[in-house]
Amino acid sequence: MAATGQSLATVRPPTEQELSIVRRLERLPMTWAQRKLLFMAGMGLTFEAEDLAIIAFIMTPVARLFHLTSYETGLLGSAAFIGYLFGAFLAGTLGDLFGRKVVMMYALGIFCVATLFAAGSQTWQFLFWCRLVAGIGLGAEAAIVCPFFSEFVPGKSRGIYIGSLCGFFSFGFVIAALLGYNIVPASPNGWRTVLVLSALPVVLLLWWRRGILESPRWLITEGRTSEAEEIVATLERRVKRWAGELPSPDSVPMPVLSLQKPKFFQNLGALWARENTRTTTMLWILFFSISFSYYGLTTWIPALLVREGMTITKSFGYSLVIYSAIPVGYYAGALVCDWLDRKWTIALCMLGGGLAAIPMIFVRKESLILFFAFLLYVFMSGVYSPMYAYSSEIYPTNIRATGLGVASAFGRLGAIGAPILIGASVARIGFGGVFAVAMAVLLVGAAGTAILGVSTTGKTLEQITADQLGRVGKALPTR
């Protein structure tokens, strides 16, 4: 019996050639051939994170230059996240319609141009709009890069490799902290310099990515089997240089699922089809809660430390130490999520973050603030690696980028709202109140993931889709 409805509606059964392509792709051992894709994809996330984090360091001099109120400062801090919302939504939906590669290239180009214009801003309103447009490119990059890479990685390795991909994001925060600490205070135009330094390396990355491979799994949904065949054959030749003879593709279990050509409105509706409702609800809660807490605190931490009596230079130095926790969290989450399972890694990290935020409500000693803030960022950062691995595998191929992109866009409502909310209320709730709010939101995210999440570790993407159908009692499509 064929599945019906808009979510996994039957269009046609896969051909033997298409099944063979996916089996051949799934059996490939991980070598430098795939790791080159990892680095190409990961560098985009590094520049994305650096740009999102640098706003925390330029907000104080920009606010002084343009005489901004706390509300206007918070609004400026949210500009990139507003753009991020639209970029993530568009990239997810367009990535399923037109392919992963083209979206990745345009996303970085938009970010690069907008950031260069931002460096020349003469009013805070112009800077706001440049940051918003740059955020569109950033959101598009983040929404498409993980689904793209997940479709090249076998199920047994997907957690650690997608986690490692997300780990590139963490380096961007450290780079931002280094630039913010060393360049922003050095001159009145230091903030302009760091924006230029954020954009120029992207030109080199775009040149390097010009020959990046398209996803064979996506090409199959489009019926472009010969192109998918050519890409897998190219990848096999590259892998053989490093791994020698390859395992037999016949050893890979592969459920026979009907293929659906991606369509815009059907893809959006599919996110709330019966077999996907639980997944979508869980992901939206997860993305909102971590984005609210993480970016609300990241945007305001240097300014919050200044409010506690530190000098700008000292607060930037403390921020550099705090942000150094981010790579620790990212890679710890990546290493654990294949062993503990994505769901429980996410839930435990969010629980740990909520607990680490409690002392921040009460302590005022600088050494204790630094210690608990470092711990908080380890746990919050530990969420991201398993979260992106999870959201890149839990939907079927025809809506994979749409599912992650829309969840990411919804999560950015939290990232947009948090800096504005903090800016508007910090005078009333104070330093401790900001962390009390973050604690509550993190605990809600932990509960939602633990209750609604499902296990995906070690399974092929096609097996995960089959499990989703089986869980709601739908018959798997037959040939």
Buried (B, 14 or more C-beta within 10 A) or exposed (E): EBBEBBBBBBBEBBBEEBBBBBBBBBBBBBBBBBBBBBBBBBBBBBBBBBBBBBBBBBBBBBBEBBEBEBEBBBBBBBBBBBBBBBBBBBBBBBBBBBBBBEBBBBBBBBBBBBBBBBBEBEEBEEBBBBBBBBBBBBBBBBBBBBBBBBBBBBBBBBBBBBBBBBBBBBBBBBBBBBBBBEBBBEEEEBBBBBBEBBBEBBEEBBEEBEEBBBBBBBBBBBBBBEBBBBBBEEBBEBBBEEBEEEEEBEEBEBBEBBBBBBBEEBBBBBBEBBBBBBBBBBBBBBBBBBBBBBBBBBBBBBBBBBBBEBEBEBBBBBBBBBBBBBBBBBBBBBBBBBEBBBBBBBBBBBBBBBBBBBBBBEBEEBEEBBBBBBBBBBBBBBBBBBBBBBBBBBBBBBBBBBBBBBBBBBBBBBBBBBBBBBBBBBEEBBBBBBBBBBBEBBBBBBBBBBEBBBEBBBBBBBBBBBBBBEEEEBEBBEE
